[in-house]
Amino acid sequence: NPHDRPSSPLCTNLEQIDRSGLDDFLESKFFTVVRNPYVRILSAYLDKVASRPRDAAVWFPFARRFRLAGDAQLSFNEFLRLVVTEDPSLLDPHFAPQYVNCFQGLIGCDFVGRLEEMERVQEFLAGVGVQVANHTPHVTKATELVERYYGKEEIDLVGGFYGRDFETYGYSLDPKVLPPISTVREPAVKRETLRLAIEAYTAANWESRRKCIEALRQQFP
């Protein structure tokens, strides 16, 4: 259950990583699971904005950011027109592009699964000793509702703002073609890059952090 972080066997915060265990952490398997951007943002809208009661932890920060009343009603189109004006890195993870959530360019994944191909995800997890259980408390049936919610403007808004997700994770810009159409094209990333980022984040003093940041800058000219 990704929402039950205290009992999760996965690392959910960089502060959890002990300096003495950094080498072991960096030798771990890194993976993520992505979803068709059309379906994903519609599902997020249905679950976090259109549903009642709303998820307070997601809705109220969003409402404050865009100066909306707490009980504001937003159509899918109105919601999208707000989302695309924001810096992607500042959006709630439910609404942010997936390449942002995955720290693309900083963390290199050993496996990128796609929700539409869960059998491959299950095979990967079984290979590292993790069993998959069915847990869908936030089901929205968004896949079945794409045609109802998407007109030309919605297609253009999502295709533009989430364009890098479509390209990176192999999805078509045609909302009538929802399954993946090509392989994942994530850039190769050295694990040493992540080491420097973690050391900068957890540095005990500014001088140590400055050195790590400078080393990172040299990797991203």
Backbone as a ProteinNet text record, in pm:
[ID]
protein_1_A
[PRIMARY]
NPHDRPSSPLCTNLEQIDRSGLDDFLESKFFTVVRNPYVRILSAYLDKVASRPRDAAVWFPFARRFRLAGDAQLSFNEFLRLVVTEDPSLLDPHFAPQYVNCFQGLIGCDFVGRLEEMERVQEFLAGVGVQVANHTPHVTKATELVERYYGKEEIDLVGGFYGRDFETYGYSLDPKVLPPISTVREPAVKRETLRLAIEAYTAANWESRRKCIEALRQQFP
[TERTIARY]
84.9	0	89.1	92	179.5	140.8	16.7	-27.3	8.7	50.6	87.6	239.8	293.2	438	510.2	452.7	524.4	558.3	473.4	498.5	559.2	591.3	645.4	788.2	821.8	960.7	1049.8	989.1	1062.3	1109.6	1213.6	1262.3	1167	1108.1	1011.6	1062.7	1183	1237.6	1390.1	1459.2	1605.3	1662.4	1588.6	1636.7	1642.4	1576.4	1580.6	1715	1791.9	1915.9	2029.1	2081.3	2196.4	2322.3	2408.4	2532.1	2610.3	2610.8	2686.9	2625.3	2496.7	2430.2	2409.1	2474.9	2453.6	2497.3	2610.1	2658.1	2556	2502.2	2402.1	2277.6	2236.8	2118.2	2137.2	2254	2279.7	2291.3	2311.3	2314.2	2175.9	2076.6	1939.6	1884.2	1772.2	1700.8	1609.3	1615.8	1531.6	1426.5	1300.1	1194.5	1083.8	1002.3	883.4	777.5	654.1	543.7	471.9	455.2	392.2	259.1	189.7	55.6	33.4	-56.5	-90.4	-128.8	-63.2	-89.5	-234.4	-301.8	-442.8	-526.5	-505.3	-583	-541	-411.5	-359.8	-413.7	-406.8	-450.5	-602.8	-673.3	-819.2	-853.4	-783.8	-807.1	-777.4	-668.7	-633.7	-742.1	-794.2	-903.7	-1027.3	-1065.7	-1186.4	-1173.6	-1054	-1033.2	-1006.2	-930.3	-884.4	-960.7	-1029.7	-1097.9	-1249.1	-1293.3	-1436.6	-1509.6	-1438.9	-1504	-1544.2	-1635.6	-1677.4	-1687.3	-1634.7	-1554.5	-1419.5	-1363.2	-1234.7	-1121.4	-1009.7	-887.8	-827.2	-844.3	-804	-655.2	-573.5	-428.6	-384.3	-467.1	-433.9	-513.2	-643.1	-729.9	-701	-690.1	-678.2	-547.4	-432	-311.7	-327.9	-393.7	-418.1	-508.7	-614.7	-708.5	-639.8	-557.4	-485.2	-389.1	-320.4	-222.3	-287.7	-409	-476.1	-589.7	-589.8	-684.2	-829	-858	-992.8	-1061.1	-1191.4	-1267.3	-1257.8	-1266.4	-1254.4	-1360.4	-1476.4	-1584.4	-1599.9	-1497.4	-1503	-1533.5	-1609.3	-1640.4	-1558.2	-1485.3	-1402.7	-1437.7	-1460.2	-1473.3	-1335.2	-1328	-1198.3	-1118.4	-1184.8	-1118	-1061	-1139.4	-1092.6	-974.6	-980.8	-871.3	-743.5	-752.8	-634.8	-575.4	-659.8	-608.9	-534.1	-564.1	-486.5	-355	-363.4	-245	-133.5	-167.2	-63.7	4.8	-46.8	20.2	127.1	133.8	223.1	357.6	459.3	589.2	568.1	602	575.9	632.4	747.2	810.6	738.6	643.7	572.2	433.9	392.5	260.5	258.8	141.2	122.6	161.2	226	269.2	158.3	32.9	-77.3	-98	-59.6	-81.9	46.7	161.4	289.5	320.2	395.3	440.6	516.7	507.5	570.6	722.3	778.3	924.2	975.7	892.6	930.3	926.3	819.1	807.3	918.6	963.7	1066.1	1208.3	1220.5	1353.1	1436.6	1374.4	1444.4	1572.8	1680.5	1810.1	1892.5	1825.7	1896	1897.8	1785.2	1774.5	1755	1843.5	1829.3	1756.7	1646.6	1567.6	1616.8	1620.9	1651.4	1531.9	1413	1291.6	1186.9	1125.7	1012.5	893.2	798.6	678.6	568.4	468.9	354.5	226.7	137.3	16.8	-63.6	-52.5	-124.4	-61.3	56.5	128.9	168.8	69.2	98.7	161.6	141.6	203.8	356.4	410	555.4	602.3	520.2	553.5	557.6	459.1	454.1	573.6	615.3	732.2	858.4	873.6	990.8	991.2	878.2	871.4	890.6	836	855.8	1003.3	1075.8	1217.7	1301	1247.4	1318.5	1247.9	1159.6	1097.8	981.6	914	800.6	672.5	573.5	444.7	351.2	265.5	170.7	32.4	-31.8	-168.6	-261	-383.9	-481.4	-529.9	-502.5	-541.6	-581.5	-712.5	-759	-868.4	-837.5	-939.9	-977.7	-893.5	-919.7	-957.4	-1016	-1050.5	-1148.2	-1121.5	-1205.7	-1262.8	-1214.8	-1255.7	-1226.9	-1117.4	-1083.8	-1063.2	-1008.2	-983.4	-1112.1	-1221.1	-1349.5	-1413.2	-1358.7	-1421.1	-1344.1	-1235.8	-1152.6	-1233.7	-1310.8	-1386.7	-1485.4	-1542.7	-1641	-1577.1	-1455.3	-1394.6	-1300.2	-1255.6	-1155.8	-1214	-1203.3	-1228.5	-1095.5	-1099	-974.6	-890.1	-953	-874.6	-808.9	-882.4	-825.9	-710.4	-726.1	-618.5	-494.2	-513.6	-400.1	-332.8	-411.6	-355.1	-270	-324.4	-252.3	-134.3	-155	-46.9	70.1	41.1	148.3	220.6	144.8	205.9	275.5	218.7	275.3	347.6	387.2	449.8	571.5	652.1	773.1	737.5	626.8	582.3	541.4	465.6	423.7	545.6	643.8	762.1	849.7	875.7	966	910	781.2	725.2	648.8	656.5	607.3	458.6	393.2	248.4	215.3	103.3	58.2	-12.9	1.8	-71.3	-216.8	-251.5	-389.3	-463.9	-561.9	-632.4	-715.3	-727.7	-797.8	-704.6	-574.8	-474.8	-412	-467.8	-424.3	-310.5	-301.3	-188.1	-56.7	55.7	185.8	206.8	277.4	302.6	451.1	537.6	681.2	750.6	878.7	954.6	983	1015	1051.7	1187.4	1200.3	1325	1379.5	1406.2	1465.9	1615.2	1670.2	1814.7	1894.6	2010.3	2097.5	2154.6	2155.1	2204.7	2300.2	2414.8	2510.3	2460.4	2476	2433.4	2511.4	2631.7	2712.8	2642.9	2559.9	2485.3	2390.7	2323.6	2232.5	2309.7	2426.3	2508.2	2538.7	2578.8	2612.3	2489.7	2373.7	2251.6	2213.8	2226	2193.6	2293.1	2420	2521.5	2500.8	2457.3	2429.1	2308.6	2205.8	2082.1	2104	2191.1	2210.9	2339.7	2405.1	2533.5	2520	2621.6	2619.7	2647.7	2714.1	2746	2744.5	2745.3	2732.7	2850.6	2970.2	3086.7	3078.1	3036.2	3020.7	2912.3	2804.2	2695.1	2740.3	2817.6	2864.7	2949.5	3036.8	3123	3040.6	2937.7	2852.6	2773.9	2723.2	2646.7	2735.2	2858.7	2951.4	2982.8	2999.3	3023.7	2903.5	2784.3	2662.8	2655.5	2690.4	2686	2779	2890.9	2985.5	2929.2	2832.3	2770.4	2658.2	2610.7	2503.3	2548.2	2640.4	2693.8	2585.8
-119.1	0	125	201.9	319.3	429.8	424.2	528	497.4	374.6	334.6	340	460.4	477	419.6	429.8	374.7	226.9	149.2	5.9	-31.8	68.9	39.3	-13.6	-116	-166	-78.5	20.4	105.5	233.3	291.9	420.4	528.7	605.4	708.1	849.8	861.9	994.2	983.8	1078.8	1074	1079.2	1139.4	1149	1013	913.7	778.5	711.1	762.9	696.5	735.5	637.4	659.3	666.1	762.5	777.5	645.8	573.4	448.7	341.7	358.4	259.1	306.4	416.6	473.6	380	311.9	220.2	109.7	53.2	-53.2	0.5	122	182.3	200.4	248.3	274.3	146.1	33.6	-94.9	-158.8	-90.8	-141.8	-134.8	-203	-193.2	-70.9	11	129.2	106.2	133.5	111.7	214.8	228.5	312.8	253.2	296	253.5	379.9	393.6	511.9	474.3	577.7	556.8	651.8	615.1	704.2	841.9	949.5	1082.6	1129.9	1094.7	1134	1072.6	944.1	873	916.7	934.5	966.7	1099.3	1206.8	1336.6	1341.2	1267	1259.3	1187.1	1078.7	1004.8	1092.1	1170.5	1259.1	1364	1417.8	1516.2	1454	1337.6	1272.3	1238.5	1196.3	1152	1267.5	1368.3	1473.2	1604.7	1625.5	1753.7	1737.9	1642	1627.8	1545	1460.8	1371.5	1446.5	1389.5	1443.3	1328.2	1341.6	1457	1458.2	1576.9	1589.9	1547.5	1512.8	1479.7	1612.5	1644.1	1774.9	1802.4	1698.2	1715.6	1757.3	1727.5	1763.6	1886.4	1885.6	1991.7	2129.2	2139.6	2272.4	2343.8	2275.8	2345.7	2390.9	2308.7	2346.3	2469.3	2467.9	2580.2	2708.9	2700.1	2819.3	2870.8	2779	2820.2	2899.7	2862.4	2929.1	3021.3	3049.7	3145.6	3107.5	2981.1	2929.2	2916.7	2928.4	2903.5	2755.4	2724.5	2585.9	2495.9	2553.3	2473.3	2499.9	2550.8	2582.5	2458.6	2477.7	2370.8	2394.4	2296.3	2309.5	2201.9	2243	2144.1	2089.2	1981	1924.8	2025.6	2096.7	2197.3	2309.2	2357.3	2464.6	2418.6	2295.5	2238.3	2232.6	2183.3	2172.9	2309.6	2409	2541.7	2605.1	2562.1	2606.7	2528.5	2399.9	2314.5	2356.2	2383.8	2410.4	2545.5	2628.2	2756.6	2743.6	2631	2614	2555.1	2587	2521.2	2373.4	2281.8	2139	2087.2	2140.6	2091.3	2135.9	2230.2	2280.9	2218.5	2141.8	2079.6	1962.5	1935.7	1814.7	1694.7	1593.5	1477	1410.5	1421.4	1362.1	1432.7	1560.1	1640.2	1666.9	1650.8	1681.8	1581.3	1623.7	1527.2	1413.3	1295.8	1178.7	1185.8	1252.2	1263.5	1345.7	1438.4	1517.4	1429.5	1354.7	1265.6	1161.5	1120.8	1015.6	1071.7	1203.3	1267.3	1227.6	1237.2	1197.9	1278.9	1210.9	1274.8	1269.2	1237.9	1227.1	1083	1015.5	875.9	789.6	695.7	601.8	476.7	443.4	328.5	199.6	92.1	-39.4	-95.1	-46.2	-94.1	16.1	42	135.2	55	31.9	-41	54.6	-0.2	80.8	13.3	94.4	42	-44.8	-13.4	-89.5	-226.3	-248.6	-375.1	-430.8	-448.7	-487.5	-624.8	-710.9	-842.6	-830.6	-734	-711.9	-654.7	-568.8	-513.3	-624.8	-712.5	-823.8	-916.1	-938.9	-1023.7	-961.2	-831.5	-763.4	-771.4	-740.1	-740.3	-881	-980.4	-1118.8	-1154.1	-1098.8	-1126.9	-1068.7	-968.4	-910.2	-944.4	-1044.4	-1094.8	-1014.6	-939.2	-857.5	-911.2	-938.9	-985	-866	-876.5	-769.8	-809	-716.1	-739.6	-638	-676.6	-586.2	-486.3	-357.5	-253.5	-129.9	-109.3	0.8	82.7	148.5	227.5	355.5	399.5	525.4	503.2	389.9	358.8	462.9	513.4	616.1	573.6	461.6	415	519.8	593.8	702.4	654.7	534.5	482.8	478.6	444	433.5	569.8	675.6	808	908.2	863	954.9	1023.2	947.7	1005.1	1111	1091.2	1185.7	1318.4	1313.7	1434	1508.1	1443.5	1505.3	1556.6	1688.9	1752.1	1802.8	1881.8	1928.7	2009.9	2100.1	2184.9	2102.1	2008.6	1924.6	1840.6	1789.1	1710.8	1797.2	1918.9	2009.1	2047.8	2074.6	2113.8	2001.2	1880.5	1767.2	1726.6	1725.2	1688	1784.1	1912.1	2010.3	2004.8	2007.2	2013.6	1883.8	1771.5	1641	1576.2	1658.5	1606.2	1519	1559	1481.2	1343.4	1333.5	1202.5	1112.4	1169.1	1089.4	1034.4	1122.2	1082.5	984	1014.4	931.5	791.8	784.6	657.5	581.8	631.5	553.5	554.2	668.6	677.8	764.8	735.4	810.8	939.3	1044.6	1169.2	1157.9	1047.5	1021.9	959.3	1028.8	973.9	850.1	814.3	691	570.1	598.4	491	502.4	433.8	449.3	355.2	231.6	145.5	201.9	164.2	209.8	167.9	252.4	220.8	201.8	235.4	218.9	194.8	166.4	137.4	264.8	246.9	359.2	413	546.6	608.6	700.7	643.7	722.2	739.6	857.6	876.5	794	746.9	672	767.4	722.7	805.6	722.6	778	710	715	606.5	601.5	700.5	737.1	833.8	969.6	1000.4	1126.4	1131.3	1019.8	1013.2	1021.1	959.6	966.8	1113.3	1190	1330.7	1408.6	1380.1	1449.9	1419	1291.7	1252.8	1314.4	1312.6	1370.4	1521	1587.5	1731	1755.6	1672.3	1688.9	1663.9	1568	1528.9	1585.1	1676.8	1731.3	1796.7	1776.6	1829.9	1979.2	2032	2175.4	2228.4	2361.7	2424.1	2393.2	2387.5	2363.8	2226.9	2125.8	1991.2	1991.9	2062.9	2070	2142.4	2249.9	2325.8	2238.6	2157.1	2070.7	1968.8	1912.7	1814.9	1881.4	2001.2	2072.7	2107.9	2148.2	2181.2	2057.8	1944.2	1819.5	1782.5	1807	1779.5	1870	1996.3	2091	2048.4	1987.9	1943.2	1828.6	1755.5	1646.7	1694.7	1819.2	1877.5	2011.4	2009.9	2135.7	2218.8
0	0	0	-109.6	-115.8	-19.2	33.5	125.3	271.4	297.2	433.1	445.7	449.1	446.6	568.6	689.5	805	793.4	725.6	714.5	580	497.3	364.8	374.4	296.5	293.1	205.1	137.5	45.3	114.1	60.1	109.6	60.3	149.9	111.5	137.3	191.2	220.6	227.1	165.4	166.3	307.3	400.3	538	605.4	546.2	602.5	578.4	485.1	444.5	537.7	606.3	694.3	608.4	637.5	559.6	552.4	663	666.9	577.2	543.5	459	316.8	278.6	146.3	34.2	52.3	-51.7	-77.4	30.8	15.1	-54.2	-16.8	-77.5	-228.2	-267.9	-409.2	-491.3	-424.7	-494.2	-503.5	-448.2	-453.6	-595.1	-617.2	-743.2	-737.9	-840.7	-848.4	-957.3	-923	-1021.5	-1003.5	-1105.5	-1097.4	-1188.7	-1169.4	-1255	-1302.4	-1433.7	-1490.9	-1555.5	-1605.7	-1660	-1778.1	-1867	-1977.6	-1922.3	-1968	-1911.5	-1923.7	-2032.4	-2045.8	-1933.9	-1910.8	-1809.9	-1669.9	-1650.4	-1517.2	-1465.6	-1546.3	-1495.6	-1482.1	-1566.9	-1550.3	-1421.3	-1392.6	-1269	-1148	-1154.5	-1044.2	-1023.5	-1132.4	-1122.8	-1059.1	-1105.9	-1054	-906.1	-865.4	-727.6	-631.5	-675.9	-584.5	-596.1	-706.7	-728.6	-740.5	-820.7	-846.5	-741.3	-669.2	-572.8	-446.4	-373	-243.5	-144.1	-21.4	22.3	-47.8	-58.7	-125.4	-33	-95.5	-20.8	25.6	152.3	204.2	186.5	200.3	191.1	51.3	-48.1	-186.4	-231.4	-204.4	-255.8	-195	-65.1	-3.7	-38.7	-43.2	-92.7	-238.1	-320	-459.2	-465.2	-384.7	-383.8	-338.3	-235.8	-188.3	-294.7	-360.9	-461.2	-572.7	-610.6	-721.6	-674.9	-544.6	-485.5	-514.5	-489.7	-507.1	-371.9	-371	-248.6	-214.5	-85.5	-42.5	-102.1	-136.7	-194.8	-344.5	-408	-550.5	-634	-739	-833	-959.5	-1002.7	-1122.4	-1223.4	-1347	-1453.6	-1484.8	-1558.3	-1596.2	-1678.2	-1767.2	-1848.3	-1761.9	-1667.3	-1578.3	-1494.3	-1446.9	-1369.6	-1452.9	-1574.3	-1659.6	-1689.4	-1712.6	-1746.7	-1629.7	-1508.3	-1392.3	-1383.8	-1397.6	-1383.2	-1478.7	-1603.8	-1704	-1685.4	-1593.6	-1566.9	-1459.5	-1393.7	-1279	-1320.7	-1242.7	-1256.5	-1224.4	-1316.5	-1291.5	-1159.7	-1117.7	-996.2	-870.1	-882.4	-765.4	-750.1	-846	-838.7	-741.6	-686.4	-607	-693.2	-636.3	-715.2	-795.4	-749	-824.5	-958.2	-966	-1086	-1163.7	-1100.6	-1165.1	-1275.8	-1376.6	-1478.1	-1412.9	-1471.5	-1411.3	-1415.8	-1518.3	-1522.7	-1406.3	-1355.2	-1237.6	-1113.3	-1097.6	-982.1	-978.1	-1096.1	-1105.1	-1099.9	-1080.8	-1075.6	-1196.8	-1314.4	-1436.1	-1453.6	-1484	-1497.8	-1370.6	-1259.4	-1131.9	-1083.3	-1098.5	-1057.5	-1181.6	-1201.9	-1313	-1265.7	-1330.8	-1288.1	-1353.4	-1275.5	-1329.4	-1406.8	-1371.6	-1437.2	-1433.9	-1549.2	-1558.7	-1608.2	-1519	-1556.9	-1598	-1665.2	-1705.7	-1657.3	-1605.8	-1542.3	-1639.2	-1766.5	-1866.9	-1892.5	-1836.9	-1854.5	-1718.2	-1632.2	-1493.8	-1482.5	-1582.3	-1573.6	-1573.8	-1647.2	-1648.7	-1514.6	-1456.3	-1323.9	-1220.7	-1225.7	-1131.3	-1147.8	-1271.3	-1296.1	-1237	-1257.2	-1202.3	-1049.4	-987.3	-841	-784.9	-853.1	-807.4	-809.9	-907.5	-918.6	-806.2	-737.2	-622.8	-490.9	-496.2	-373.8	-320	-406.5	-361.8	-425	-342.1	-391.5	-412.3	-511.9	-543.9	-495.3	-422.9	-375.4	-441.4	-466.5	-526.9	-421.8	-444.8	-349	-428	-448.8	-533.5	-465.9	-352.4	-284.5	-358.1	-451.6	-521.7	-668.2	-700.2	-838	-893.5	-1014.6	-1076.2	-1211.3	-1266.5	-1399.4	-1505.6	-1486.3	-1577.9	-1720.8	-1737.4	-1872.3	-1954	-1887.8	-1956.6	-1982.3	-1921.2	-1928.8	-2014.2	-2075.2	-2154.3	-2263.8	-2338	-2449.5	-2400.8	-2281.1	-2228.3	-2188.5	-2133.4	-2076.6	-2172	-2277.6	-2364.5	-2495.8	-2512.4	-2641.1	-2694.2	-2800.4	-2861.3	-2763.8	-2687	-2597	-2486.6	-2429.2	-2323.8	-2377.3	-2498.7	-2560.9	-2578.5	-2627.4	-2649.3	-2517.4	-2414.2	-2284.9	-2226.4	-2225.4	-2167.2	-2254.8	-2385.1	-2475.5	-2468.2	-2444.7	-2433.1	-2300.5	-2193.7	-2059.7	-2022.1	-2060.9	-2026.3	-2144.7	-2241.6	-2362.3	-2335.4	-2238.5	-2208.1	-2153.8	-2081.3	-2032.2	-2148.7	-2243	-2359.2	-2432.7	-2455.7	-2531.8	-2455.2	-2328.1	-2248.7	-2224.2	-2193	-2147.6	-2255.9	-2380.7	-2493.1	-2515.9	-2492.6	-2513.9	-2635.2	-2697.6	-2813.3	-2770.6	-2851.8	-2827.1	-2872.6	-2932.9	-2973.9	-2855.6	-2797.8	-2680.8	-2711.1	-2839.4	-2874	-2864.9	-2846.4	-2834.4	-2696.1	-2599.6	-2461.1	-2419.2	-2470.3	-2432.3	-2486.2	-2427.1	-2476.6	-2621.8	-2697.6	-2838	-2867.9	-2771	-2793.4	-2660.6	-2666.2	-2545.4	-2466.2	-2339.9	-2253.3	-2296.6	-2299.8	-2342.7	-2233.9	-2118.9	-2010.9	-2035.2	-2005.1	-2023.3	-1923.2	-1964.9	-1873.9	-1769	-1645.5	-1535.1	-1449.7	-1420.3	-1333.6	-1189.3	-1118.4	-979.7	-893.5	-939.7	-866.4	-859.2	-959.1	-959	-840.3	-815.9	-701.6	-570.4	-566.3	-444.9	-409.9	-508.1	-484.5	-436.9	-496.2	-457.2	-312.3	-274.3	-136.5	-38.7	-74.9	13.6	29.3	-77.3	-68.4	22.1	5.9	82.9	231.7	262.9	403.1	462.2	391.6	438.3	575.7	657.7	794.2	798.6	696.8	697.1	553.9	543.4	413.2	321.8	373.5	290.4	223.8	301	243.3	136	164.1	66.6	-60.4	-43.6	-158.8	-251.3	-193.9	-273.9	-353.3	-288.9	-357.4	-470.9	-444.7	-546.5	-665.5	-638	-745.6	-829.9	-763.9	-837.3	-923.8	-872.4	-950.4	-1073.4	-1054.4	-1166.4	-1278.9	-1243.2	-1344.7	-1427.9	-1370.1	-1444.2	-1533.8	-1508.5	-1588.8	-1644	-1742.2	-1795.4	-1864.7
[MASK]
+++++++++++++++++++++++++++++++++++++++++++++++++++++++++++++++++++++++++++++++++++++++++++++++++++++++++++++++++++++++++++++++++++++++++++++++++++++++++++++++++++++++++++++++++++++++++++++++++++++++++++++++++++++++++++++

